[in-house]
Amino acid sequence: MIRTLVGIALTLTAHVAVFAQTQTFSGAGSSAAAPIYKTWAREYQKSTGIALAYEASGSSAGIKKIAAHACDFGASDVVPPQAELARLGLTAFPIAITGIAPVVNLRKLGDGPLRLNGPVLARIFMGQILKWNAPEIADLNPGASLPDMPITVVVRSDGSGTTYNFADYLAKASPQWKAQWGVKSQFAWPGAFMGVQGSDGVVKAVKETLGAIGYVDYGYVKDNKLNAVQLKNPAGEYLGPSIAGFRAALQASDWSIKGEFASTLTAMDGKNSWPITMGTFVLLPTASDQPEATRRALQFLMWAFVNGDALVQESNFVRLPDRVQALSFRAISGIKDKSGQSIGSTVMSKLSSKS
């Protein structure tokens, strides 16, 4: 199955321009995924001359925009329930794996980074721990020079898949968070918190505010040289965010074991697993009333699956397991126009016939 689909898709680079009717197409949604779309778009334009205009407006906005046909594809870090996808007329599939990192702006504390665990992190984001030298933080950082200063909590005010996955981790780590806050893409945060729009907003606020803590996708941590904390994972190990940690979490999950992607990737077992790992997804109309726009998006995504493995790691993401990538191809092949004519399968079969 995988070899057949990949073999078909391998002809995309040579023939993609045959199907493209314009020199631009559009995507919108996940700000966490923006780095990978930026990297893919750069190389895709070099290869085909076709440009992607991607709006990093947040996962909730991405779902709304593709449901309203206001972009050619939507991007989200959380998949709506199947019933909601059916109601909206959308198909969703994953494209890559990344992770979320708590980041801080603190002067040097000692020989190593700040250490936190899930329950303490949850209490900070519930507004219950107010100072950096609080006993709960000091107990996890013996010998560190923790400042006697307020904690400024930076949060996403927009609907965000990053927030959803962050909350999913906190709900698994803290029964109090699960009972009082739950898992959502958007919260009514305490008034003292600093609410910002998008991952770029988190980066800016944390960098400019001494004593701040926020959460952001790992690609932004690397690109902006942010100070990520070490987290205690379910195996009891303290570690920082890394590609290796995301890959270890992925390998311990049902994504790799069962070849499915319905579950989140937070709090996975394993000594080397980063505890706030997440997938990022594409959403497209199941029955498109703008078939040429959908076709352009599918050509780009097929190109990315076939040519983008090296670019995935360059953007600080992890590629999908083969079994999950095969499910993505299957989802693509089921996308049709309003008359019932296949778009996804036609793209692949036409490319195959021209190879």
C-alpha positions in Angstrom: 0.0 0.0 0.0 2.6 2.5 1.1 5.0 1.7 -1.8 2.2 2.0 -4.3 1.0 5.4 -3.0 4.5 6.7 -2.7 5.4 5.5 -6.1 2.5 7.4 -7.6 3.3 10.5 -5.6 7.0 10.5 -6.6 6.0 11.9 -10.0 4.5 15.0 -8.4 7.5 17.3 -8.7 7.8 16.7 -12.5 4.1 17.2 -13.3 2.6 19.4 -10.6 2.5 22.4 -12.9 0.2 20.6 -15.3 -2.6 20.8 -12.8 -1.9 24.2 -11.2 -4.2 26.9 -12.5 -2.7 29.8 -10.6 0.7 30.6 -9.1 -0.6 30.9 -5.5 -2.7 28.9 -3.1 -3.6 29.5 0.6 -3.6 27.8 3.9 -4.5 29.0 7.4 -4.5 27.8 11.0 -2.0 26.4 13.4 0.8 28.8 14.3 2.7 25.9 15.8 2.9 24.3 12.3 3.9 27.6 10.6 7.6 26.8 10.6 7.1 23.6 8.6 4.8 25.2 6.1 7.3 28.0 5.6 10.1 25.5 4.9 8.0 23.4 2.6 6.6 26.4 0.8 10.1 27.8 0.2 11.3 24.5 -1.5 8.0 23.9 -3.3 8.1 27.3 -4.9 11.7 26.6 -6.0 10.6 23.4 -7.5 7.3 24.4 -9.1 7.1 28.2 -9.2 3.9 28.0 -7.1 3.7 30.0 -3.9 1.9 29.2 -0.7 0.3 32.1 1.3 0.0 30.7 4.9 -1.8 32.6 7.6 -0.8 31.5 11.1 -4.1 32.4 12.7 -4.4 29.6 15.2 -6.0 26.1 15.0 -9.5 27.2 15.8 -9.4 29.9 13.1 -7.9 27.4 10.6 -10.9 25.0 11.1 -13.4 27.9 10.7 -11.7 29.2 7.6 -11.6 25.9 5.7 -15.2 25.2 6.8 -16.2 28.6 5.3 -14.1 27.9 2.1 -11.9 31.0 3.0 -8.7 29.1 2.3 -7.5 26.2 0.3 -6.5 24.1 3.3 -6.9 24.4 7.1 -4.2 23.5 9.7 -4.9 22.5 13.3 -3.0 20.8 16.1 -6.1 19.1 17.3 -8.6 17.1 15.2 -12.3 17.8 15.9 -14.4 14.7 16.8 -15.6 12.7 13.8 -19.2 13.8 14.2 -18.0 17.5 14.1 -15.9 16.8 11.0 -18.9 15.2 9.3 -21.1 18.2 10.2 -18.5 20.6 8.8 -17.9 18.4 5.7 -14.2 18.1 6.4 -11.5 15.4 6.2 -8.5 15.6 8.5 -5.2 13.8 8.5 -1.8 14.4 10.2 1.3 15.7 8.5 4.1 15.7 11.2 4.9 15.6 14.9 6.3 18.3 17.1 6.2 19.2 20.8 5.3 22.0 23.2 7.9 23.5 25.6 7.3 25.7 28.6 9.7 28.6 28.3 10.9 31.2 30.8 12.7 34.5 31.0 14.9 34.3 34.1 18.4 35.3 34.8 20.9 32.4 35.3 19.7 30.2 38.1 22.8 28.1 38.5 24.4 25.3 36.6 21.4 24.0 34.8 17.9 24.9 33.4 14.9 25.3 35.6 13.2 22.1 36.5 9.4 21.6 36.8 7.0 18.8 37.0 3.4 18.5 35.8 1.6 19.2 39.1 3.7 22.3 39.7 3.4 23.5 36.1 -0.4 23.1 36.4 -0.5 25.1 39.6 1.4 28.0 38.0 -1.0 28.1 35.1 -4.0 28.0 37.5 -2.6 31.1 39.2 -1.8 29.3 42.5 2.0 29.6 42.6 2.8 33.3 42.3 6.5 33.7 42.9 9.6 32.1 41.4 11.1 31.3 44.8 7.9 29.5 46.0 8.7 26.3 48.0 7.1 24.0 45.3 9.6 25.3 42.7 12.6 25.5 45.1 12.1 21.8 46.1 12.5 20.8 42.4 15.6 23.0 42.0 17.9 22.5 45.0 20.9 24.9 44.9 19.3 27.2 42.3 19.3 31.0 42.8 15.5 31.4 42.4 14.5 35.1 42.3 12.1 36.6 44.8 9.9 38.0 42.0 6.4 37.5 40.7 5.7 35.0 38.0 4.2 36.5 34.9 2.1 33.9 33.1 1.9 34.3 29.3 -1.0 32.4 27.7 -2.7 32.2 24.3 -5.9 34.2 24.2 -7.0 32.8 20.8 -8.3 29.3 20.1 -5.2 27.2 19.9 -4.3 23.6 19.3 -1.1 24.3 21.2 -3.3 25.3 24.2 -5.4 22.2 23.7 -2.4 19.8 23.8 -0.8 21.8 26.7 -4.0 21.4 28.7 -4.3 17.8 27.8 -0.9 17.2 29.4 -1.8 19.2 32.5 -5.0 17.2 32.8 -3.0 14.0 32.8 -0.5 15.3 35.3 -2.8 17.1 37.7 -6.2 15.8 38.9 -7.0 19.3 40.1 -6.4 20.8 36.6 -8.5 18.0 35.1 -11.4 18.7 37.5 -11.4 22.5 37.4 -10.1 23.4 33.9 -10.3 20.3 31.7 -9.0 20.2 28.1 -10.0 23.0 25.7 -8.5 25.1 22.9 -9.3 28.4 24.7 -9.7 29.3 28.3 -11.0 32.3 30.3 -7.6 32.7 32.0 -7.1 34.6 35.3 -7.1 38.4 34.8 -3.5 38.7 36.0 -2.2 36.5 33.1 -0.9 38.1 30.0 -3.0 36.9 27.1 -1.5 37.1 23.6 -2.4 36.1 20.0 -0.5 33.3 18.3 2.9 31.6 18.9 4.7 34.8 17.8 2.8 36.7 20.5 4.0 34.2 23.1 7.6 34.5 21.9 7.5 38.3 22.0 5.9 38.5 25.4 8.2 36.0 27.1 11.4 37.6 25.6 10.3 41.1 26.7 9.2 40.2 30.2 11.6 39.3 32.9 10.0 36.7 35.2 7.7 35.4 32.4 6.7 31.8 31.7 4.7 30.7 28.6 4.3 27.6 26.3 5.2 27.4 22.7 6.0 25.0 19.9 9.6 23.7 19.9 10.3 25.3 16.5 9.9 28.7 18.0 12.1 27.8 20.9 15.0 26.9 18.6 14.5 29.8 16.2 14.2 32.4 18.9 16.8 30.9 21.4 14.2 30.7 24.2 15.0 29.2 27.5 13.0 25.9 27.8 12.5 24.3 31.1 13.2 20.6 31.9 10.1 18.6 32.6 9.7 15.4 34.6 8.2 12.8 32.3 6.0 9.8 33.4 9.1 7.6 33.7 10.5 10.0 36.3 13.2 11.5 34.1 13.9 15.2 33.8 14.7 16.2 30.2 14.4 19.1 27.8 12.4 19.2 24.6 14.1 17.6 21.6 13.5 15.8 18.3 14.6 12.6 20.0 12.1 13.1 22.8 9.2 13.7 20.4 10.3 10.6 18.4 10.4 8.5 21.6 6.9 9.6 22.6 5.6 8.8 19.1 7.2 5.4 19.2 5.4 4.6 22.5 2.0 5.8 21.2 -0.9 4.2 19.3 0.2 6.2 16.3 3.2 3.8 15.9 1.8 0.7 17.6 -1.7 0.7 15.9 -1.2 3.0 13.0 -4.0 5.4 14.2 -4.0 9.0 15.1 -7.1 9.6 17.2 -5.3 9.9 20.5 -3.1 12.7 21.7 0.7 12.2 22.2 1.0 13.7 25.7 2.4 11.9 28.8 3.6 8.8 26.8 5.6 6.1 28.6 9.3 5.8 28.1 12.5 7.0 29.7 13.3 9.4 26.8 9.7 10.6 25.9 9.0 14.3 25.9 5.7 14.6 27.8 4.1 17.4 25.7 4.4 15.9 22.2 1.7 16.6 19.6 0.7 16.0 16.0 -0.3 18.7 13.6 -3.0 18.1 11.0 -4.4 19.3 7.7 -8.2 19.8 7.0 -9.8 19.7 3.6 -13.3 19.6 2.3 -14.5 16.0 1.9 -16.7 17.1 -1.0 -15.2 20.2 -2.4 -17.2 22.9 -4.2 -13.9 24.5 -5.2 -12.2 21.5 -6.8 -9.3 23.4 -8.4 -8.4 25.0 -5.1 -8.5 21.7 -3.3 -6.5 20.1 -6.1 -3.7 22.7 -5.7 -3.6 22.0 -1.9 -3.4 18.3 -2.5 -0.6 18.6 -5.0 1.4 20.6 -2.4 0.7 18.1 0.4 1.6 15.1 -1.8 4.8 16.8 -2.7 5.5 17.5 1.0 4.9 13.8 1.9 7.2 12.6 -0.8 10.0 15.2 -0.8 9.7 16.7 2.7 11.3 14.1 5.1 14.6 16.0 5.3 12.7 19.3 5.6 10.6 18.0 8.5 13.6 17.7 10.7 15.1 21.0 9.5 11.9 22.6 10.8 12.3 20.7 14.2 9.4 18.3 13.5 9.3 14.5 13.3 8.0 12.6 10.2 5.0 10.4 10.4 5.3 6.6 10.9 4.8 4.8 7.6 1.5 3.3 8.8 0.1 6.7 9.7 1.3 8.3 6.5 -0.5 5.5 4.6 -3.7 6.6 6.4 -3.1 10.1 5.3 -2.8 9.0 1.7 -6.0 7.0 2.1 -7.8 10.1 3.4 -6.4 12.1 0.4 -7.7 9.5 -2.0 -11.2 9.9 -0.6 -11.6 13.6 -1.3 -14.1 14.4 -4.0 -15.9 17.2 -5.7 -19.6 18.0 -5.2 -20.6 15.7 -8.1 -18.8 12.8 -6.5 -15.8 12.8 -8.9 -12.6 12.0 -7.1 -10.0 14.7 -6.7 -7.4 13.0 -4.5 -7.4 9.7 -6.5 -7.4 11.6 -9.8 -4.3 13.6 -8.8 -2.5 10.4 -8.0 -3.7 8.4 -11.0 -2.9 11.2 -13.5 0.5 11.6 -12.0 1.1 7.8 -12.3 0.0 7.7 -16.0 2.5 10.4 -16.8 5.4 8.8 -15.1 
